[in-house]
Amino acid sequence: MSQVNKRPQVIRDLIELATYIAEDNLDATEPFSCSSRGNIQAVGEYARDGKTVPILKS
């Protein structure tokens, strides 16, 4: 399993989103947080599965 390092801005954004959700529906905050963590981990696990494409210079 790959370790995912989240940048500080990502963490701040997730906290801001969870806070916004909690203002409207406190019960939805926990599922959002768990789902976010799972999705971020999944991206980390599959990040190297794609085809490498060279960067084109213009």
mmCIF file of the N, C-alpha and C atoms, coordinates in Angstrom:
data_MODEL
# 
_entry.id   MODEL 
# 
loop_
_atom_site.group_PDB 
_atom_site.id 
_atom_site.type_symbol 
_atom_site.label_atom_id 
_atom_site.label_alt_id 
_atom_site.label_comp_id 
_atom_site.label_asym_id 
_atom_site.label_entity_id 
_atom_site.label_seq_id 
_atom_site.pdbx_PDB_ins_code 
_atom_site.Cartn_x 
_atom_site.Cartn_y 
_atom_site.Cartn_z 
_atom_site.occupancy 
_atom_site.B_iso_or_equiv 
_atom_site.pdbx_formal_charge 
_atom_site.auth_seq_id 
_atom_site.auth_comp_id 
_atom_site.auth_asym_id 
_atom_site.auth_atom_id 
_atom_site.pdbx_PDB_model_num 
ATOM 1   N N  . MET A 1 1  ? 0.845   -1.173 0.000   1.00 0.00 ? 1  MET A N  1 
ATOM 2   C CA . MET A 1 1  ? 0.000   0.000  0.000   1.00 0.00 ? 1  MET A CA 1 
ATOM 3   C C  . MET A 1 1  ? 0.893   1.241  0.000   1.00 0.00 ? 1  MET A C  1 
ATOM 4   N N  . SER A 1 2  ? 0.614   2.155  -0.892  1.00 0.00 ? 2  SER A N  1 
ATOM 5   C CA . SER A 1 2  ? 1.367   3.399  -0.985  1.00 0.00 ? 2  SER A CA 1 
ATOM 6   C C  . SER A 1 2  ? 0.929   4.368  0.102   1.00 0.00 ? 2  SER A C  1 
ATOM 7   N N  . GLN A 1 3  ? 1.905   5.113  0.612   1.00 0.00 ? 3  GLN A N  1 
ATOM 8   C CA . GLN A 1 3  ? 1.561   6.163  1.578   1.00 0.00 ? 3  GLN A CA 1 
ATOM 9   C C  . GLN A 1 3  ? 1.252   7.425  0.791   1.00 0.00 ? 3  GLN A C  1 
ATOM 10  N N  . VAL A 1 4  ? 0.177   8.070  1.163   1.00 0.00 ? 4  VAL A N  1 
ATOM 11  C CA . VAL A 1 4  ? -0.239  9.289  0.499   1.00 0.00 ? 4  VAL A CA 1 
ATOM 12  C C  . VAL A 1 4  ? 0.127   10.465 1.394   1.00 0.00 ? 4  VAL A C  1 
ATOM 13  N N  . ASN A 1 5  ? 0.910   11.369 0.853   1.00 0.00 ? 5  ASN A N  1 
ATOM 14  C CA . ASN A 1 5  ? 1.264   12.586 1.586   1.00 0.00 ? 5  ASN A CA 1 
ATOM 15  C C  . ASN A 1 5  ? 0.391   13.718 1.077   1.00 0.00 ? 5  ASN A C  1 
ATOM 16  N N  . LYS A 1 6  ? -0.431  14.237 1.971   1.00 0.00 ? 6  LYS A N  1 
ATOM 17  C CA . LYS A 1 6  ? -1.329  15.324 1.590   1.00 0.00 ? 6  LYS A CA 1 
ATOM 18  C C  . LYS A 1 6  ? -0.658  16.658 1.902   1.00 0.00 ? 6  LYS A C  1 
ATOM 19  N N  . ARG A 1 7  ? -0.719  17.549 0.963   1.00 0.00 ? 7  ARG A N  1 
ATOM 20  C CA . ARG A 1 7  ? -0.172  18.885 1.175   1.00 0.00 ? 7  ARG A CA 1 
ATOM 21  C C  . ARG A 1 7  ? -1.035  19.635 2.183   1.00 0.00 ? 7  ARG A C  1 
ATOM 22  N N  . PRO A 1 8  ? -0.423  20.575 2.902   1.00 0.00 ? 8  PRO A N  1 
ATOM 23  C CA . PRO A 1 8  ? -1.192  21.337 3.904   1.00 0.00 ? 8  PRO A CA 1 
ATOM 24  C C  . PRO A 1 8  ? -2.455  21.984 3.338   1.00 0.00 ? 8  PRO A C  1 
ATOM 25  N N  . GLN A 1 9  ? -2.411  22.461 2.100   1.00 0.00 ? 9  GLN A N  1 
ATOM 26  C CA . GLN A 1 9  ? -3.594  23.093 1.511   1.00 0.00 ? 9  GLN A CA 1 
ATOM 27  C C  . GLN A 1 9  ? -4.720  22.084 1.329   1.00 0.00 ? 9  GLN A C  1 
ATOM 28  N N  . VAL A 1 10 ? -4.385  20.843 1.005   1.00 0.00 ? 10 VAL A N  1 
ATOM 29  C CA . VAL A 1 10 ? -5.407  19.802 0.858   1.00 0.00 ? 10 VAL A CA 1 
ATOM 30  C C  . VAL A 1 10 ? -6.089  19.558 2.191   1.00 0.00 ? 10 VAL A C  1 
ATOM 31  N N  . ILE A 1 11 ? -5.296  19.479 3.247   1.00 0.00 ? 11 ILE A N  1 
ATOM 32  C CA . ILE A 1 11 ? -5.860  19.264 4.574   1.00 0.00 ? 11 ILE A CA 1 
ATOM 33  C C  . ILE A 1 11 ? -6.770  20.425 4.959   1.00 0.00 ? 11 ILE A C  1 
ATOM 34  N N  . ARG A 1 12 ? -6.323  21.651 4.716   1.00 0.00 ? 12 ARG A N  1 
ATOM 35  C CA . ARG A 1 12 ? -7.155  22.827 5.026   1.00 0.00 ? 12 ARG A CA 1 
ATOM 36  C C  . ARG A 1 12 ? -8.454  22.808 4.221   1.00 0.00 ? 12 ARG A C  1 
ATOM 37  N N  . ASP A 1 13 ? -8.368  22.439 2.943   1.00 0.00 ? 13 ASP A N  1 
ATOM 38  C CA . ASP A 1 13 ? -9.563  22.389 2.102   1.00 0.00 ? 13 ASP A CA 1 
ATOM 39  C C  . ASP A 1 13 ? -10.550 21.334 2.605   1.00 0.00 ? 13 ASP A C  1 
ATOM 40  N N  . LEU A 1 14 ? -10.046 20.166 2.997   1.00 0.00 ? 14 LEU A N  1 
ATOM 41  C CA . LEU A 1 14 ? -10.928 19.118 3.498   1.00 0.00 ? 14 LEU A CA 1 
ATOM 42  C C  . LEU A 1 14 ? -11.609 19.534 4.804   1.00 0.00 ? 14 LEU A C  1 
ATOM 43  N N  . ILE A 1 15 ? -10.861 20.199 5.666   1.00 0.00 ? 15 ILE A N  1 
ATOM 44  C CA . ILE A 1 15 ? -11.463 20.697 6.914   1.00 0.00 ? 15 ILE A CA 1 
ATOM 45  C C  . ILE A 1 15 ? -12.529 21.739 6.606   1.00 0.00 ? 15 ILE A C  1 
ATOM 46  N N  . GLU A 1 16 ? -12.240 22.630 5.661   1.00 0.00 ? 16 GLU A N  1 
ATOM 47  C CA . GLU A 1 16 ? -13.218 23.653 5.280   1.00 0.00 ? 16 GLU A CA 1 
ATOM 48  C C  . GLU A 1 16 ? -14.488 23.015 4.704   1.00 0.00 ? 16 GLU A C  1 
ATOM 49  N N  . LEU A 1 17 ? -14.325 22.016 3.854   1.00 0.00 ? 17 LEU A N  1 
ATOM 50  C CA . LEU A 1 17 ? -15.488 21.334 3.281   1.00 0.00 ? 17 LEU A CA 1 
ATOM 51  C C  . LEU A 1 17 ? -16.289 20.608 4.350   1.00 0.00 ? 17 LEU A C  1 
ATOM 52  N N  . ALA A 1 18 ? -15.612 19.917 5.253   1.00 0.00 ? 18 ALA A N  1 
ATOM 53  C CA . ALA A 1 18 ? -16.310 19.200 6.323   1.00 0.00 ? 18 ALA A CA 1 
ATOM 54  C C  . ALA A 1 18 ? -17.066 20.180 7.218   1.00 0.00 ? 18 ALA A C  1 
ATOM 55  N N  . THR A 1 19 ? -16.457 21.317 7.493   1.00 0.00 ? 19 THR A N  1 
ATOM 56  C CA . THR A 1 19 ? -17.120 22.340 8.308   1.00 0.00 ? 19 THR A CA 1 
ATOM 57  C C  . THR A 1 19 ? -18.362 22.868 7.601   1.00 0.00 ? 19 THR A C  1 
ATOM 58  N N  . TYR A 1 20 ? -18.249 23.111 6.310   1.00 0.00 ? 20 TYR A N  1 
ATOM 59  C CA . TYR A 1 20 ? -19.381 23.604 5.526   1.00 0.00 ? 20 TYR A CA 1 
ATOM 60  C C  . TYR A 1 20 ? -20.524 22.578 5.531   1.00 0.00 ? 20 TYR A C  1 
ATOM 61  N N  . ILE A 1 21 ? -20.181 21.314 5.351   1.00 0.00 ? 21 ILE A N  1 
ATOM 62  C CA . ILE A 1 21 ? -21.194 20.255 5.364   1.00 0.00 ? 21 ILE A CA 1 
ATOM 63  C C  . ILE A 1 21 ? -21.851 20.170 6.739   1.00 0.00 ? 21 ILE A C  1 
ATOM 64  N N  . ALA A 1 22 ? -21.042 20.275 7.805   1.00 0.00 ? 22 ALA A N  1 
ATOM 65  C CA . ALA A 1 22 ? -21.558 20.171 9.168   1.00 0.00 ? 22 ALA A CA 1 
ATOM 66  C C  . ALA A 1 22 ? -22.542 21.290 9.491   1.00 0.00 ? 22 ALA A C  1 
ATOM 67  N N  . GLU A 1 23 ? -22.351 22.460 8.911   1.00 0.00 ? 23 GLU A N  1 
ATOM 68  C CA . GLU A 1 23 ? -23.273 23.573 9.163   1.00 0.00 ? 23 GLU A CA 1 
ATOM 69  C C  . GLU A 1 23 ? -24.674 23.256 8.677   1.00 0.00 ? 23 GLU A C  1 
ATOM 70  N N  . ASP A 1 24 ? -24.765 22.446 7.624   1.00 0.00 ? 24 ASP A N  1 
ATOM 71  C CA . ASP A 1 24 ? -26.067 22.096 7.057   1.00 0.00 ? 24 ASP A CA 1 
ATOM 72  C C  . ASP A 1 24 ? -26.577 20.750 7.580   1.00 0.00 ? 24 ASP A C  1 
ATOM 73  N N  . ASN A 1 25 ? -25.643 19.796 7.769   1.00 0.00 ? 25 ASN A N  1 
ATOM 74  C CA . ASN A 1 25 ? -26.047 18.447 8.156   1.00 0.00 ? 25 ASN A CA 1 
ATOM 75  C C  . ASN A 1 25 ? -24.904 17.783 8.910   1.00 0.00 ? 25 ASN A C  1 
ATOM 76  N N  . LEU A 1 26 ? -24.933 17.877 10.214  1.00 0.00 ? 26 LEU A N  1 
ATOM 77  C CA . LEU A 1 26 ? -23.856 17.354 11.050  1.00 0.00 ? 26 LEU A CA 1 
ATOM 78  C C  . LEU A 1 26 ? -23.651 15.848 10.846  1.00 0.00 ? 26 LEU A C  1 
ATOM 79  N N  . ASP A 1 27 ? -24.732 15.122 10.631  1.00 0.00 ? 27 ASP A N  1 
ATOM 80  C CA . ASP A 1 27 ? -24.629 13.670 10.455  1.00 0.00 ? 27 ASP A CA 1 
ATOM 81  C C  . ASP A 1 27 ? -23.913 13.279 9.163   1.00 0.00 ? 27 ASP A C  1 
ATOM 82  N N  . ALA A 1 28 ? -23.858 14.161 8.199   1.00 0.00 ? 28 ALA A N  1 
ATOM 83  C CA . ALA A 1 28 ? -23.207 13.852 6.921   1.00 0.00 ? 28 ALA A CA 1 
ATOM 84  C C  . ALA A 1 28 ? -21.700 14.087 6.963   1.00 0.00 ? 28 ALA A C  1 
ATOM 85  N N  . THR A 1 29 ? -21.216 14.720 8.022   1.00 0.00 ? 29 THR A N  1 
ATOM 86  C CA . THR A 1 29 ? -19.794 15.061 8.090   1.00 0.00 ? 29 THR A CA 1 
ATOM 87  C C  . THR A 1 29 ? -18.911 13.828 8.180   1.00 0.00 ? 29 THR A C  1 
ATOM 88  N N  . GLU A 1 30 ? -19.272 12.886 9.047   1.00 0.00 ? 30 GLU A N  1 
ATOM 89  C CA . GLU A 1 30 ? -18.443 11.682 9.224   1.00 0.00 ? 30 GLU A CA 1 
ATOM 90  C C  . GLU A 1 30 ? -18.362 10.844 7.946   1.00 0.00 ? 30 GLU A C  1 
ATOM 91  N N  . PRO A 1 31 ? -19.478 10.551 7.273   1.00 0.00 ? 31 PRO A N  1 
ATOM 92  C CA . PRO A 1 31 ? -19.365 9.806  6.013   1.00 0.00 ? 31 PRO A CA 1 
ATOM 93  C C  . PRO A 1 31 ? -18.518 10.544 4.963   1.00 0.00 ? 31 PRO A C  1 
ATOM 94  N N  . PHE A 1 32 ? -18.641 11.865 4.920   1.00 0.00 ? 32 PHE A N  1 
ATOM 95  C CA . PHE A 1 32 ? -17.825 12.637 3.976   1.00 0.00 ? 32 PHE A CA 1 
ATOM 96  C C  . PHE A 1 32 ? -16.340 12.469 4.293   1.00 0.00 ? 32 PHE A C  1 
ATOM 97  N N  . SER A 1 33 ? -15.989 12.592 5.568   1.00 0.00 ? 33 SER A N  1 
ATOM 98  C CA . SER A 1 33 ? -14.589 12.488 5.966   1.00 0.00 ? 33 SER A CA 1 
ATOM 99  C C  . SER A 1 33 ? -14.029 11.097 5.657   1.00 0.00 ? 33 SER A C  1 
ATOM 100 N N  . CYS A 1 34 ? -14.778 10.066 5.991   1.00 0.00 ? 34 CYS A N  1 
ATOM 101 C CA . CYS A 1 34 ? -14.325 8.693  5.726   1.00 0.00 ? 34 CYS A CA 1 
ATOM 102 C C  . CYS A 1 34 ? -14.192 8.435  4.227   1.00 0.00 ? 34 CYS A C  1 
ATOM 103 N N  . SER A 1 35 ? -15.159 8.901  3.475   1.00 0.00 ? 35 SER A N  1 
ATOM 104 C CA . SER A 1 35 ? -15.126 8.722  2.028   1.00 0.00 ? 35 SER A CA 1 
ATOM 105 C C  . SER A 1 35 ? -13.947 9.460  1.407   1.00 0.00 ? 35 SER A C  1 
ATOM 106 N N  . SER A 1 36 ? -13.693 10.662 1.894   1.00 0.00 ? 36 SER A N  1 
ATOM 107 C CA . SER A 1 36 ? -12.562 11.447 1.372   1.00 0.00 ? 36 SER A CA 1 
ATOM 108 C C  . SER A 1 36 ? -11.247 10.732 1.620   1.00 0.00 ? 36 SER A C  1 
ATOM 109 N N  . ARG A 1 37 ? -11.068 10.231 2.840   1.00 0.00 ? 37 ARG A N  1 
ATOM 110 C CA . ARG A 1 37 ? -9.829  9.511  3.159   1.00 0.00 ? 37 ARG A CA 1 
ATOM 111 C C  . ARG A 1 37 ? -9.673  8.291  2.257   1.00 0.00 ? 37 ARG A C  1 
ATOM 112 N N  . GLY A 1 38 ? -10.760 7.549  2.071   1.00 0.00 ? 38 GLY A N  1 
ATOM 113 C CA . GLY A 1 38 ? -10.708 6.357  1.217   1.00 0.00 ? 38 GLY A CA 1 
ATOM 114 C C  . GLY A 1 38 ? -10.389 6.694  -0.227  1.00 0.00 ? 38 GLY A C  1 
ATOM 115 N N  . ASN A 1 39 ? -10.993 7.749  -0.740  1.00 0.00 ? 39 ASN A N  1 
ATOM 116 C CA . ASN A 1 39 ? -10.742 8.144  -2.130  1.00 0.00 ? 39 ASN A CA 1 
ATOM 117 C C  . ASN A 1 39 ? -9.320  8.635  -2.331  1.00 0.00 ? 39 ASN A C  1 
ATOM 118 N N  . ILE A 1 40 ? -8.793  9.382  -1.375  1.00 0.00 ? 40 ILE A N  1 
ATOM 119 C CA . ILE A 1 40 ? -7.416  9.863  -1.480  1.00 0.00 ? 40 ILE A CA 1 
ATOM 120 C C  . ILE A 1 40 ? -6.457  8.685  -1.451  1.00 0.00 ? 40 ILE A C  1 
ATOM 121 N N  . GLN A 1 41 ? -6.716  7.714  -0.583  1.00 0.00 ? 41 GLN A N  1 
ATOM 122 C CA . GLN A 1 41 ? -5.864  6.528  -0.514  1.00 0.00 ? 41 GLN A CA 1 
ATOM 123 C C  . GLN A 1 41 ? -5.926  5.751  -1.822  1.00 0.00 ? 41 GLN A C  1 
ATOM 124 N N  . ALA A 1 42 ? -7.112  5.622  -2.401  1.00 0.00 ? 42 ALA A N  1 
ATOM 125 C CA . ALA A 1 42 ? -7.260  4.896  -3.665  1.00 0.00 ? 42 ALA A CA 1 
ATOM 126 C C  . ALA A 1 42 ? -6.475  5.574  -4.781  1.00 0.00 ? 42 ALA A C  1 
ATOM 127 N N  . VAL A 1 43 ? -6.510  6.886  -4.840  1.00 0.00 ? 43 VAL A N  1 
ATOM 128 C CA . VAL A 1 43 ? -5.735  7.614  -5.851  1.00 0.00 ? 43 VAL A CA 1 
ATOM 129 C C  . VAL A 1 43 ? -4.254  7.309  -5.670  1.00 0.00 ? 43 VAL A C  1 
ATOM 130 N N  . GLY A 1 44 ? -3.795  7.278  -4.426  1.00 0.00 ? 44 GLY A N  1 
ATOM 131 C CA . GLY A 1 44 ? -2.396  6.968  -4.158  1.00 0.00 ? 44 GLY A CA 1 
ATOM 132 C C  . GLY A 1 44 ? -2.013  5.564  -4.582  1.00 0.00 ? 44 GLY A C  1 
ATOM 133 N N  . GLU A 1 45 ? -2.911  4.616  -4.389  1.00 0.00 ? 45 GLU A N  1 
ATOM 134 C CA . GLU A 1 45 ? -2.623  3.230  -4.754  1.00 0.00 ? 45 GLU A CA 1 
ATOM 135 C C  . GLU A 1 45 ? -2.572  3.029  -6.267  1.00 0.00 ? 45 GLU A C  1 
ATOM 136 N N  . TYR A 1 46 ? -3.363  3.770  -7.001  1.00 0.00 ? 46 TYR A N  1 
ATOM 137 C CA . TYR A 1 46 ? -3.436  3.581  -8.441  1.00 0.00 ? 46 TYR A CA 1 
ATOM 138 C C  . TYR A 1 46 ? -2.712  4.663  -9.230  1.00 0.00 ? 46 TYR A C  1 
ATOM 139 N N  . ALA A 1 47 ? -1.988  5.509  -8.551  1.00 0.00 ? 47 ALA A N  1 
ATOM 140 C CA . ALA A 1 47 ? -1.342  6.648  -9.215  1.00 0.00 ? 47 ALA A CA 1 
ATOM 141 C C  . ALA A 1 47 ? -0.344  6.223  -10.285 1.00 0.00 ? 47 ALA A C  1 
ATOM 142 N N  . ARG A 1 48 ? 0.313   5.102  -10.104 1.00 0.00 ? 48 ARG A N  1 
ATOM 143 C CA . ARG A 1 48 ? 1.345   4.668  -11.055 1.00 0.00 ? 48 ARG A CA 1 
ATOM 144 C C  . ARG A 1 48 ? 0.847   3.607  -12.039 1.00 0.00 ? 48 ARG A C  1 
ATOM 145 N N  . ASP A 1 49 ? -0.447  3.359  -12.071 1.00 0.00 ? 49 ASP A N  1 
ATOM 146 C CA . ASP A 1 49 ? -0.996  2.325  -12.939 1.00 0.00 ? 49 ASP A CA 1 
ATOM 147 C C  . ASP A 1 49 ? -1.201  2.763  -14.385 1.00 0.00 ? 49 ASP A C  1 
ATOM 148 N N  . GLY A 1 50 ? -1.193  4.045  -14.628 1.00 0.00 ? 50 GLY A N  1 
ATOM 149 C CA . GLY A 1 50 ? -1.477  4.538  -15.976 1.00 0.00 ? 50 GLY A CA 1 
ATOM 150 C C  . GLY A 1 50 ? -0.268  4.495  -16.886 1.00 0.00 ? 50 GLY A C  1 
ATOM 151 N N  . LYS A 1 51 ? -0.495  4.840  -18.115 1.00 0.00 ? 51 LYS A N  1 
ATOM 152 C CA . LYS A 1 51 ? 0.560   4.903  -19.117 1.00 0.00 ? 51 LYS A CA 1 
ATOM 153 C C  . LYS A 1 51 ? 1.323   6.216  -18.950 1.00 0.00 ? 51 LYS A C  1 
ATOM 154 N N  . THR A 1 52 ? 2.643   6.145  -19.050 1.00 0.00 ? 52 THR A N  1 
ATOM 155 C CA . THR A 1 52 ? 3.461   7.341  -18.970 1.00 0.00 ? 52 THR A CA 1 
ATOM 156 C C  . THR A 1 52 ? 3.409   8.067  -20.303 1.00 0.00 ? 52 THR A C  1 
ATOM 157 N N  . VAL A 1 53 ? 3.091   9.339  -20.255 1.00 0.00 ? 53 VAL A N  1 
ATOM 158 C CA . VAL A 1 53 ? 2.983   10.153 -21.455 1.00 0.00 ? 53 VAL A CA 1 
ATOM 159 C C  . VAL A 1 53 ? 4.027   11.268 -21.373 1.00 0.00 ? 53 VAL A C  1 
ATOM 160 N N  . PRO A 1 54 ? 4.822   11.427 -22.435 1.00 0.00 ? 54 PRO A N  1 
ATOM 161 C CA . PRO A 1 54 ? 5.828   12.490 -22.380 1.00 0.00 ? 54 PRO A CA 1 
ATOM 162 C C  . PRO A 1 54 ? 5.193   13.872 -22.368 1.00 0.00 ? 54 PRO A C  1 
ATOM 163 N N  . ILE A 1 55 ? 5.842   14.798 -21.707 1.00 0.00 ? 55 ILE A N  1 
ATOM 164 C CA . ILE A 1 55 ? 5.369   16.173 -21.662 1.00 0.00 ? 55 ILE A CA 1 
ATOM 165 C C  . ILE A 1 55 ? 5.819   16.873 -22.949 1.00 0.00 ? 55 ILE A C  1 
ATOM 166 N N  . LEU A 1 56 ? 4.872   17.451 -23.645 1.00 0.00 ? 56 LEU A N  1 
ATOM 167 C CA . LEU A 1 56 ? 5.164   18.131 -24.897 1.00 0.00 ? 56 LEU A CA 1 
ATOM 168 C C  . LEU A 1 56 ? 5.515   19.583 -24.622 1.00 0.00 ? 56 LEU A C  1 
ATOM 169 N N  . LYS A 1 57 ? 6.582   20.036 -25.223 1.00 0.00 ? 57 LYS A N  1 
ATOM 170 C CA . LYS A 1 57 ? 6.975   21.437 -25.070 1.00 0.00 ? 57 LYS A CA 1 
ATOM 171 C C  . LYS A 1 57 ? 6.485   22.206 -26.277 1.00 0.00 ? 57 LYS A C  1 
ATOM 172 N N  . SER A 1 58 ? 5.928   23.381 -26.031 1.00 0.00 ? 58 SER A N  1 
ATOM 173 C CA . SER A 1 58 ? 5.415   24.166 -27.169 1.00 0.00 ? 58 SER A CA 1 
ATOM 174 C C  . SER A 1 58 ? 6.418   25.185 -27.630 1.00 0.00 ? 58 SER A C  1 
# 
